[in-house]
Amino acid sequence: MTLPVAIHRRIAATLLPFMLALASCAAPEALPPPSRQAVLDAVLRQQVDSGKVAAIAALVVRQDGEVLYSGNAGPLRPGSPGTLGPDSMFRLASMTKPVTSVAVLQLVEQDRIGLDDPIGRWLPEFGTLRVLAPDANPGGRTVPAQRQPTVRDLLRHTAGFSYTFLNRPGVVEAYRRLGVDDGLAESRRRLGDNMRRLARAPLALQPGSAWHYSLATDVLGALVTRVSGLPLDAYVANHISGPLRMTSFSFRVPEAALPRMVTAMYPRPSGELRPMASPQVVPYPSTGGRWTADPNRAFSDAAYPSGGAGASSTIADYARFARMLLNGGELEGVRILKPETVAEMTRPQTGGMSVDLRGAGYDFGYGVAVLIDPVAAKTRQGAGTYGWGGIYGTGFFVDPANRIVTVVMTQTAVNGGPAANAVREAVYGTLP
């Protein structure tokens, strides 16, 4: 049945107010999401405003060199109007380790050394190492090493050495008594002198028995020097940083670059950030230990080039090194390593040993931690992501699944690692 037109009009007039009311309650037009730049700028700013770090910079780059993000927050020096910039220099600390590991792997490719060579073959001072007995008290009984550490052990941190700040009972006392330098403080220590001191201290563990972070990469630096005939800094300049055009990378920052160095900071027990003195004893809360830092070591012409902790760089130059790895050992026509060597370097190498400094979900390759379980690690990174960080608050992440490199730099001791991880996770919230 068809209703008369008049009835249609009365129904429409009755419903119109309700229709208008519903329209007024409809959701407003959706606003565009904030840009990647805005999101990550806010994350960096929050790290500074919360007092976690004094200054921070981040760079995210695709495999082909496209810059997805570049930003910074905080001053170059506390109280200074100057801000971080592209030429700002950062002490890399343990982000030096992957570079030294690449130097060693170059020598392996050339058959000048072998991964299973005992280190005493090249560094005789390490030929008769002893190991702290499992039942020993600090300063107590030692037993002979069941075998010498190998080059492979040094690369994957299963050699049995330690660090003073890791506070390993029985080993930390020996390191302090012998004056072993962690590669971070003594500004006039020579490499050979530090190696002899280290060789007289007991190993924390039998070689190959467990993963234990250590001065092993400083020993690798001594190995590079012995085998190549060049000091580590000269070898790296000739064969890695020079060919990659990492013009700022240096084991001794020239005096002219001093104004570009970001001030090294540390948290006092109150949480207040303070500039480091030269030297400065800094707590290492996760082990109850402490480390002696000397931010001026970066300029010393007498300190040995520490393969584990001694280099400085801009964020962009380190990203070039990371992109070389992501590209299978090559960057812009310059080959540094063979693709199969990079594949070995960046795959798990410990057989499932606990990589306690990185936490659940990680194994270790040659100079880098390797993500094997993103769920356990509570990260949005792709499985197979690798990288490492430094005690001054630096970190880099190479993600082959997403074909990106992320580099985060601070100079805030201890706090900087968590800050780098926070930025890392924020990056994945901005990817398509």
VENSUL-V780840 format. One record per residue. N is the residue number from 1. RES is the residue in one letter. SS is DSSP state (@ for helix, = for strand, . for the rest). PSI is psi in radians with two decimals (999 if undefined). D_CENTER is the distance of its C-alpha to the mean C-alpha in whole Angstrom. Layout:
n:N res:RES ss:SS psi:PSI d_center:D_CENTER
n:N res:RES ss:SS psi:PSI d_center:D_CENTER
This chain:
n:1 res:M ss:. psi:2.37 d_center:79
n:2 res:T ss:. psi:2.24 d_center:78
n:3 res:L ss:. psi:2.56 d_center:78
n:4 res:P ss:. psi:2.69 d_center:80
n:5 res:V ss:@ psi:-0.64 d_center:78
n:6 res:A ss:@ psi:-0.70 d_center:79
n:7 res:I ss:@ psi:-0.72 d_center:77
n:8 res:H ss:@ psi:-0.79 d_center:74
n:9 res:R ss:@ psi:-0.68 d_center:74
n:10 res:R ss:@ psi:-0.67 d_center:74
n:11 res:I ss:@ psi:-0.79 d_center:71
n:12 res:A ss:@ psi:-0.73 d_center:69
n:13 res:A ss:@ psi:-0.61 d_center:70
n:14 res:T ss:@ psi:-0.71 d_center:69
n:15 res:L ss:@ psi:-0.39 d_center:66
n:16 res:L ss:@ psi:-0.82 d_center:65
n:17 res:P ss:@ psi:-0.65 d_center:64
n:18 res:F ss:@ psi:-0.67 d_center:62
n:19 res:M ss:@ psi:-0.70 d_center:60
n:20 res:L ss:@ psi:-0.66 d_center:59
n:21 res:A ss:@ psi:-0.74 d_center:58
n:22 res:L ss:@ psi:-0.71 d_center:55
n:23 res:A ss:@ psi:-0.66 d_center:54
n:24 res:S ss:@ psi:-0.36 d_center:53
n:25 res:C ss:@ psi:-0.11 d_center:51
n:26 res:A ss:. psi:2.67 d_center:49
n:27 res:A ss:. psi:2.45 d_center:45
n:28 res:P ss:. psi:2.84 d_center:45
n:29 res:E ss:. psi:2.27 d_center:43
n:30 res:A ss:. psi:2.36 d_center:40
n:31 res:L ss:. psi:2.61 d_center:37
n:32 res:P ss:. psi:2.54 d_center:35
n:33 res:P ss:. psi:2.67 d_center:31
n:34 res:P ss:. psi:2.63 d_center:29
n:35 res:S ss:. psi:2.80 d_center:27
n:36 res:R ss:@ psi:-0.73 d_center:23
n:37 res:Q ss:@ psi:-0.79 d_center:23
n:38 res:A ss:@ psi:-0.75 d_center:25
n:39 res:V ss:@ psi:-0.88 d_center:23
n:40 res:L ss:@ psi:-0.58 d_center:20
n:41 res:D ss:@ psi:-0.74 d_center:21
n:42 res:A ss:@ psi:-0.65 d_center:23
n:43 res:V ss:@ psi:-0.77 d_center:19
n:44 res:L ss:@ psi:-0.76 d_center:18
n:45 res:R ss:@ psi:-0.68 d_center:21
n:46 res:Q ss:@ psi:-0.64 d_center:21
n:47 res:Q ss:@ psi:-0.63 d_center:18
n:48 res:V ss:@ psi:-0.83 d_center:20
n:49 res:D ss:@ psi:-0.52 d_center:23
n:50 res:S ss:. psi:-0.14 d_center:22
n:51 res:G ss:. psi:0.17 d_center:21
n:52 res:K ss:. psi:-0.68 d_center:18
n:53 res:V ss:. psi:2.77 d_center:16
n:54 res:A ss:. psi:-0.56 d_center:18
n:55 res:A ss:= psi:2.65 d_center:17
n:56 res:I ss:= psi:2.54 d_center:14
n:57 res:A ss:= psi:2.64 d_center:14
n:58 res:A ss:= psi:2.59 d_center:13
n:59 res:L ss:= psi:2.25 d_center:14
n:60 res:V ss:= psi:2.18 d_center:15
n:61 res:V ss:= psi:2.42 d_center:16
n:62 res:R ss:= psi:2.92 d_center:19
n:63 res:Q ss:. psi:-0.61 d_center:19
n:64 res:D ss:. psi:0.04 d_center:22
n:65 res:G ss:. psi:-0.10 d_center:20
n:66 res:E ss:. psi:2.23 d_center:22
n:67 res:V ss:= psi:2.02 d_center:20
n:68 res:L ss:= psi:-0.51 d_center:20
n:69 res:Y ss:= psi:2.44 d_center:19
n:70 res:S ss:= psi:2.15 d_center:18
n:71 res:G ss:= psi:2.96 d_center:18
n:72 res:N ss:= psi:2.89 d_center:18
n:73 res:A ss:= psi:2.55 d_center:19
n:74 res:G ss:= psi:2.84 d_center:20
n:75 res:P ss:= psi:2.72 d_center:22
n:76 res:L ss:. psi:-0.70 d_center:21
n:77 res:R ss:. psi:2.48 d_center:22
n:78 res:P ss:. psi:2.31 d_center:24
n:79 res:G ss:. psi:0.01 d_center:27
n:80 res:S ss:. psi:2.53 d_center:27
n:81 res:P ss:. psi:-0.29 d_center:28
n:82 res:G ss:. psi:2.36 d_center:26
n:83 res:T ss:= psi:2.94 d_center:23
n:84 res:L ss:. psi:2.62 d_center:19
n:85 res:G ss:. psi:-3.11 d_center:20
n:86 res:P ss:. psi:-0.46 d_center:19
n:87 res:D ss:. psi:0.15 d_center:19
n:88 res:S ss:. psi:2.45 d_center:17
n:89 res:M ss:= psi:2.43 d_center:15
n:90 res:F ss:= psi:2.45 d_center:12
n:91 res:R ss:= psi:2.14 d_center:11
n:92 res:L ss:. psi:-0.42 d_center:8
n:93 res:A ss:@ psi:-2.18 d_center:8
n:94 res:S ss:@ psi:-0.09 d_center:6
n:95 res:M ss:@ psi:-0.07 d_center:4
n:96 res:T ss:@ psi:-0.51 d_center:8
n:97 res:K ss:@ psi:-0.81 d_center:9
n:98 res:P ss:@ psi:-0.58 d_center:9
n:99 res:V ss:@ psi:-0.81 d_center:11
n:100 res:T ss:@ psi:-0.66 d_center:13
n:101 res:S ss:@ psi:-0.67 d_center:13
n:102 res:V ss:@ psi:-0.70 d_center:15
n:103 res:A ss:@ psi:-0.77 d_center:17
n:104 res:V ss:@ psi:-0.75 d_center:18
n:105 res:L ss:@ psi:-0.51 d_center:19
n:106 res:Q ss:@ psi:-0.74 d_center:21
n:107 res:L ss:@ psi:-0.57 d_center:23
n:108 res:V ss:@ psi:-0.77 d_center:24
n:109 res:E ss:@ psi:-0.59 d_center:25
n:110 res:Q ss:. psi:0.06 d_center:27
n:111 res:D ss:. psi:0.46 d_center:29
n:112 res:R ss:. psi:-0.41 d_center:28
n:113 res:I ss:. psi:2.86 d_center:26
n:114 res:G ss:. psi:2.60 d_center:26
n:115 res:L ss:. psi:-0.51 d_center:23
n:116 res:D ss:. psi:0.24 d_center:26
n:117 res:D ss:. psi:2.30 d_center:27
n:118 res:P ss:= psi:2.46 d_center:27
n:119 res:I ss:@ psi:-0.40 d_center:25
n:120 res:G ss:@ psi:-0.33 d_center:29
n:121 res:R ss:@ psi:-0.61 d_center:30
n:122 res:W ss:. psi:-0.51 d_center:28
n:123 res:L ss:. psi:1.52 d_center:27
n:124 res:P ss:@ psi:-0.42 d_center:31
n:125 res:E ss:@ psi:-0.34 d_center:30
n:126 res:F ss:@ psi:0.27 d_center:28
n:127 res:G ss:. psi:-0.37 d_center:31
n:128 res:T ss:. psi:1.03 d_center:32
n:129 res:L ss:. psi:2.64 d_center:29
n:130 res:R ss:= psi:2.80 d_center:30
n:131 res:V ss:= psi:2.42 d_center:29
n:132 res:L ss:= psi:2.22 d_center:29
n:133 res:A ss:. psi:2.49 d_center:32
n:134 res:P ss:. psi:-0.53 d_center:31
n:135 res:D ss:. psi:0.19 d_center:34
n:136 res:A ss:. psi:2.50 d_center:33
n:137 res:N ss:. psi:2.88 d_center:33
n:138 res:P ss:. psi:2.25 d_center:31
n:139 res:G ss:. psi:0.21 d_center:32
n:140 res:G ss:. psi:-2.63 d_center:34
n:141 res:R ss:. psi:2.50 d_center:35
n:142 res:T ss:= psi:2.81 d_center:33
n:143 res:V ss:= psi:2.77 d_center:34
n:144 res:P ss:= psi:2.57 d_center:33
n:145 res:A ss:. psi:2.39 d_center:30
n:146 res:Q ss:. psi:-0.46 d_center:32
n:147 res:R ss:. psi:2.89 d_center:30
n:148 res:Q ss:. psi:2.57 d_center:28
n:149 res:P ss:. psi:2.57 d_center:24
n:150 res:T ss:= psi:3.00 d_center:24
n:151 res:V ss:@ psi:-0.69 d_center:21
n:152 res:R ss:@ psi:-0.76 d_center:20
n:153 res:D ss:@ psi:-0.74 d_center:20
n:154 res:L ss:@ psi:-0.75 d_center:17
n:155 res:L ss:@ psi:-0.60 d_center:15
n:156 res:R ss:@ psi:0.14 d_center:15
n:157 res:H ss:. psi:0.79 d_center:15
n:158 res:T ss:. psi:0.40 d_center:19
n:159 res:A ss:. psi:-0.40 d_center:20
n:160 res:G ss:. psi:-0.11 d_center:21
n:161 res:F ss:. psi:3.10 d_center:20
n:162 res:S ss:. psi:-2.98 d_center:18
n:163 res:Y ss:. psi:2.63 d_center:16
n:164 res:T ss:@ psi:-0.75 d_center:19
n:165 res:F ss:@ psi:-0.24 d_center:17
n:166 res:L ss:@ psi:-0.23 d_center:17
n:167 res:N ss:. psi:0.67 d_center:21
n:168 res:R ss:. psi:2.01 d_center:22
n:169 res:P ss:. psi:2.37 d_center:26
n:170 res:G ss:. psi:-0.46 d_center:28
n:171 res:V ss:. psi:-0.78 d_center:25
n:172 res:V ss:@ psi:-0.64 d_center:23
n:173 res:E ss:@ psi:-0.71 d_center:27
n:174 res:A ss:@ psi:-0.73 d_center:27
n:175 res:Y ss:@ psi:-0.75 d_center:24
n:176 res:R ss:@ psi:-0.72 d_center:26
n:177 res:R ss:@ psi:-0.69 d_center:29
n:178 res:L ss:@ psi:-0.18 d_center:28
n:179 res:G ss:. psi:0.60 d_center:26
n:180 res:V ss:. psi:2.25 d_center:23
n:181 res:D ss:. psi:2.32 d_center:20
n:182 res:D ss:. psi:0.07 d_center:16
n:183 res:G ss:. psi:0.22 d_center:16
n:184 res:L ss:. psi:-0.25 d_center:15
n:185 res:A ss:. psi:-1.11 d_center:19
n:186 res:E ss:. psi:1.95 d_center:22
n:187 res:S ss:. psi:-0.10 d_center:22
n:188 res:R ss:. psi:0.24 d_center:25
n:189 res:R ss:. psi:2.33 d_center:24
n:190 res:R ss:. psi:2.69 d_center:25
n:191 res:L ss:@ psi:-0.86 d_center:23
n:192 res:G ss:@ psi:-0.68 d_center:26
n:193 res:D ss:@ psi:-0.80 d_center:27
n:194 res:N ss:@ psi:-0.63 d_center:24
n:195 res:M ss:@ psi:-0.71 d_center:24
n:196 res:R ss:@ psi:-0.70 d_center:27
n:197 res:R ss:@ psi:-0.78 d_center:27
n:198 res:L ss:@ psi:-0.70 d_center:24
n:199 res:A ss:@ psi:-0.40 d_center:26
n:200 res:R ss:@ psi:-0.26 d_center:29
n:201 res:A ss:. psi:2.66 d_center:27
n:202 res:P ss:. psi:2.60 d_center:27
n:203 res:L ss:= psi:2.62 d_center:25
n:204 res:A ss:. psi:-0.52 d_center:24
n:205 res:L ss:. psi:2.76 d_center:24
n:206 res:Q ss:. psi:2.37 d_center:26
n:207 res:P ss:. psi:2.32 d_center:24
n:208 res:G ss:. psi:-0.04 d_center:23
n:209 res:S ss:. psi:-0.39 d_center:24
n:210 res:A ss:. psi:2.80 d_center:21
n:211 res:W ss:. psi:2.25 d_center:17
n:212 res:H ss:. psi:2.01 d_center:16
n:213 res:Y ss:. psi:2.52 d_center:13
n:214 res:S ss:. psi:-3.12 d_center:14
n:215 res:L ss:. psi:0.19 d_center:15
n:216 res:A ss:@ psi:-0.63 d_center:16
n:217 res:T ss:@ psi:-0.44 d_center:14
n:218 res:D ss:@ psi:-0.65 d_center:16
n:219 res:V ss:@ psi:-0.67 d_center:19
n:220 res:L ss:@ psi:-0.66 d_center:18
n:221 res:G ss:@ psi:-0.69 d_center:18
n:222 res:A ss:@ psi:-0.63 d_center:21
n:223 res:L ss:@ psi:-0.79 d_center:22
n:224 res:V ss:@ psi:-0.77 d_center:21
n:225 res:T ss:@ psi:-0.80 d_center:23
n:226 res:R ss:@ psi:-0.76 d_center:26
n:227 res:V ss:@ psi:-0.71 d_center:27
n:228 res:S ss:@ psi:-0.39 d_center:26
n:229 res:G ss:. psi:0.11 d_center:28
n:230 res:L ss:. psi:2.52 d_center:26
n:231 res:P ss:. psi:2.63 d_center:23
n:232 res:L ss:@ psi:-0.75 d_center:20
n:233 res:D ss:@ psi:-0.68 d_center:19
n:234 res:A ss:@ psi:-0.70 d_center:22
n:235 res:Y ss:@ psi:-0.83 d_center:21
n:236 res:V ss:@ psi:-0.74 d_center:18
n:237 res:A ss:@ psi:-0.68 d_center:20
n:238 res:N ss:@ psi:-0.57 d_center:23
n:239 res:H ss:@ psi:-0.18 d_center:21
n:240 res:I ss:@ psi:-1.24 d_center:18
n:241 res:S ss:@ psi:-0.65 d_center:17
n:242 res:G ss:. psi:-0.97 d_center:21
n:243 res:P ss:. psi:-0.55 d_center:22
n:244 res:L ss:. psi:0.00 d_center:19
n:245 res:R ss:. psi:0.72 d_center:20
n:246 res:M ss:. psi:1.35 d_center:17
n:247 res:T ss:. psi:-0.38 d_center:20
n:248 res:S ss:. psi:-0.31 d_center:18
n:249 res:F ss:. psi:2.21 d_center:15
n:250 res:S ss:= psi:2.54 d_center:17
n:251 res:F ss:. psi:-0.20 d_center:16
n:252 res:R ss:. psi:1.86 d_center:19
n:253 res:V ss:. psi:2.22 d_center:19
n:254 res:P ss:. psi:2.63 d_center:23
n:255 res:E ss:@ psi:-0.57 d_center:25
n:256 res:A ss:@ psi:-0.40 d_center:26
n:257 res:A ss:@ psi:-0.03 d_center:23
n:258 res:L ss:@ psi:-0.75 d_center:23
n:259 res:P ss:@ psi:-0.26 d_center:24
n:260 res:R ss:@ psi:-0.15 d_center:21
n:261 res:M ss:= psi:2.31 d_center:18
n:262 res:V ss:. psi:2.38 d_center:17
n:263 res:T ss:. psi:2.31 d_center:18
n:264 res:A ss:. psi:2.30 d_center:16
n:265 res:M ss:= psi:2.83 d_center:17
n:266 res:Y ss:= psi:2.69 d_center:18
n:267 res:P ss:= psi:2.28 d_center:20
n:268 res:R ss:. psi:2.91 d_center:23
n:269 res:P ss:. psi:-0.50 d_center:25
n:270 res:S ss:. psi:-0.21 d_center:26
n:271 res:G ss:. psi:-0.22 d_center:23
n:272 res:E ss:. psi:2.35 d_center:24
n:273 res:L ss:= psi:2.34 d_center:21
n:274 res:R ss:= psi:2.58 d_center:22
n:275 res:P ss:= psi:2.50 d_center:21
n:276 res:M ss:. psi:2.48 d_center:20
n:277 res:A ss:. psi:-3.09 d_center:23
n:278 res:S ss:= psi:1.61 d_center:23
n:279 res:P ss:= psi:3.07 d_center:22
n:280 res:Q ss:= psi:2.22 d_center:21
n:281 res:V ss:= psi:2.20 d_center:21
n:282 res:V ss:= psi:2.26 d_center:19
n:283 res:P ss:= psi:2.61 d_center:19
n:284 res:Y ss:= psi:1.54 d_center:17
n:285 res:P ss:. psi:-0.62 d_center:18
n:286 res:S ss:. psi:-0.38 d_center:17
n:287 res:T ss:. psi:-0.08 d_center:19
n:288 res:G ss:. psi:0.20 d_center:21
n:289 res:G ss:= psi:-2.93 d_center:20
n:290 res:R ss:= psi:2.72 d_center:19
n:291 res:W ss:= psi:2.62 d_center:18
n:292 res:T ss:= psi:2.02 d_center:19
n:293 res:A ss:= psi:2.57 d_center:17
n:294 res:D ss:= psi:1.67 d_center:19
n:295 res:P ss:@ psi:-0.36 d_center:18
n:296 res:N ss:@ psi:-0.12 d_center:20
n:297 res:R ss:@ psi:-0.52 d_center:19
n:298 res:A ss:@ psi:-0.37 d_center:17
n:299 res:F ss:@ psi:-0.06 d_center:21
n:300 res:S ss:. psi:2.30 d_center:23
n:301 res:D ss:. psi:0.06 d_center:25
n:302 res:A ss:. psi:-0.45 d_center:25
n:303 res:A ss:. psi:2.46 d_center:22
n:304 res:Y ss:. psi:2.62 d_center:21
n:305 res:P ss:. psi:1.77 d_center:18
n:306 res:S ss:. psi:2.04 d_center:15
n:307 res:G ss:. psi:-0.33 d_center:14
n:308 res:G ss:. psi:-0.25 d_center:11
n:309 res:A ss:. psi:0.14 d_center:10
n:310 res:G ss:. psi:-0.05 d_center:13
n:311 res:A ss:. psi:2.83 d_center:12
n:312 res:S ss:= psi:2.75 d_center:12
n:313 res:S ss:= psi:2.86 d_center:13
n:314 res:T ss:. psi:2.86 d_center:14
n:315 res:I ss:@ psi:-0.65 d_center:12
n:316 res:A ss:@ psi:-0.68 d_center:15
n:317 res:D ss:@ psi:-0.68 d_center:14
n:318 res:Y ss:@ psi:-0.57 d_center:11
n:319 res:A ss:@ psi:-0.55 d_center:12
n:320 res:R ss:@ psi:-0.74 d_center:15
n:321 res:F ss:@ psi:-0.79 d_center:13
n:322 res:A ss:@ psi:-0.68 d_center:11
n:323 res:R ss:@ psi:-0.62 d_center:15
n:324 res:M ss:@ psi:-0.76 d_center:16
n:325 res:L ss:@ psi:-0.78 d_center:14
n:326 res:L ss:@ psi:-0.56 d_center:16
n:327 res:N ss:. psi:0.23 d_center:19
n:328 res:G ss:. psi:0.53 d_center:19
n:329 res:G ss:. psi:0.12 d_center:19
n:330 res:E ss:= psi:2.55 d_center:21
n:331 res:L ss:= psi:2.15 d_center:21
n:332 res:E ss:. psi:0.79 d_center:24
n:333 res:G ss:. psi:-0.02 d_center:26
n:334 res:V ss:= psi:2.10 d_center:24
n:335 res:R ss:= psi:2.24 d_center:23
n:336 res:I ss:. psi:-0.71 d_center:20
n:337 res:L ss:. psi:2.76 d_center:20
n:338 res:K ss:. psi:2.63 d_center:23
n:339 res:P ss:@ psi:-0.67 d_center:22
n:340 res:E ss:@ psi:-0.47 d_center:23
n:341 res:T ss:@ psi:-0.75 d_center:20
n:342 res:V ss:@ psi:-0.69 d_center:17
n:343 res:A ss:@ psi:-0.71 d_center:19
n:344 res:E ss:@ psi:-0.72 d_center:19
n:345 res:M ss:@ psi:-0.63 d_center:15
n:346 res:T ss:. psi:0.32 d_center:14
n:347 res:R ss:. psi:2.78 d_center:17
n:348 res:P ss:. psi:2.34 d_center:17
n:349 res:Q ss:. psi:0.00 d_center:18
n:350 res:T ss:. psi:-0.13 d_center:19
n:351 res:G ss:. psi:0.43 d_center:22
n:352 res:G ss:. psi:0.25 d_center:21
n:353 res:M ss:. psi:2.67 d_center:20
n:354 res:S ss:. psi:2.12 d_center:18
n:355 res:V ss:. psi:1.40 d_center:14
n:356 res:D ss:. psi:-0.52 d_center:15
n:357 res:L ss:. psi:-0.43 d_center:12
n:358 res:R ss:. psi:-0.53 d_center:11
n:359 res:G ss:. psi:-3.00 d_center:14
n:360 res:A ss:. psi:2.56 d_center:17
n:361 res:G ss:. psi:0.06 d_center:17
n:362 res:Y ss:= psi:2.60 d_center:14
n:363 res:D ss:= psi:-2.97 d_center:15
n:364 res:F ss:= psi:2.42 d_center:13
n:365 res:G ss:. psi:-2.32 d_center:14
n:366 res:Y ss:. psi:1.63 d_center:13
n:367 res:G ss:. psi:-0.03 d_center:10
n:368 res:V ss:. psi:2.56 d_center:8
n:369 res:A ss:= psi:2.56 d_center:9
n:370 res:V ss:= psi:2.18 d_center:12
n:371 res:L ss:= psi:2.12 d_center:14
n:372 res:I ss:. psi:-0.34 d_center:17
n:373 res:D ss:. psi:1.61 d_center:19
n:374 res:P ss:@ psi:-0.57 d_center:18
n:375 res:V ss:@ psi:-0.83 d_center:21
n:376 res:A ss:@ psi:-0.60 d_center:20
n:377 res:A ss:@ psi:-0.14 d_center:16
n:378 res:K ss:. psi:0.92 d_center:18
n:379 res:T ss:. psi:2.69 d_center:16
n:380 res:R ss:. psi:0.07 d_center:18
n:381 res:Q ss:. psi:2.74 d_center:15
n:382 res:G ss:. psi:2.57 d_center:17
n:383 res:A ss:. psi:2.45 d_center:18
n:384 res:G ss:. psi:-0.12 d_center:16
n:385 res:T ss:. psi:2.47 d_center:13
n:386 res:Y ss:= psi:2.82 d_center:10
n:387 res:G ss:= psi:-2.96 d_center:6
n:388 res:W ss:= psi:3.01 d_center:3
n:389 res:G ss:= psi:-3.12 d_center:2
n:390 res:G ss:= psi:2.69 d_center:5
n:391 res:I ss:. psi:-0.34 d_center:8
n:392 res:Y ss:. psi:-0.10 d_center:10
n:393 res:G ss:. psi:0.81 d_center:8
n:394 res:T ss:= psi:2.74 d_center:5
n:395 res:G ss:= psi:2.56 d_center:4
n:396 res:F ss:= psi:2.64 d_center:5
n:397 res:F ss:= psi:2.14 d_center:8
n:398 res:V ss:= psi:2.04 d_center:11
n:399 res:D ss:= psi:1.67 d_center:14
n:400 res:P ss:. psi:-0.53 d_center:17
n:401 res:A ss:. psi:-0.70 d_center:19
n:402 res:N ss:. psi:-0.02 d_center:19
n:403 res:R ss:. psi:0.79 d_center:18
n:404 res:I ss:= psi:2.74 d_center:16
n:405 res:V ss:= psi:2.31 d_center:12
n:406 res:T ss:= psi:2.23 d_center:11
n:407 res:V ss:= psi:2.26 d_center:9
n:408 res:V ss:= psi:2.29 d_center:9
n:409 res:M ss:= psi:2.23 d_center:9
n:410 res:T ss:= psi:3.12 d_center:11
n:411 res:Q ss:. psi:0.75 d_center:12
n:412 res:T ss:= psi:1.83 d_center:13
n:413 res:A ss:. psi:2.44 d_center:13
n:414 res:V ss:. psi:-0.94 d_center:12
n:415 res:N ss:@ psi:-0.44 d_center:13
n:416 res:G ss:@ psi:-0.53 d_center:10
n:417 res:G ss:@ psi:-0.93 d_center:8
n:418 res:P ss:@ psi:-0.60 d_center:11
n:419 res:A ss:@ psi:-0.74 d_center:12
n:420 res:A ss:@ psi:-0.70 d_center:9
n:421 res:N ss:@ psi:-0.66 d_center:10
n:422 res:A ss:@ psi:-0.74 d_center:14
n:423 res:V ss:@ psi:-0.76 d_center:13
n:424 res:R ss:@ psi:-0.84 d_center:12
n:425 res:E ss:@ psi:-0.62 d_center:15
n:426 res:A ss:@ psi:-0.57 d_center:17
n:427 res:V ss:@ psi:-0.73 d_center:17
n:428 res:Y ss:@ psi:-0.36 d_center:18
n:429 res:G ss:. psi:-0.19 d_center:21
n:430 res:T ss:. psi:-0.05 d_center:22
n:431 res:L ss:. psi:2.59 d_center:22
n:432 res:P ss:. psi:999 d_center:26
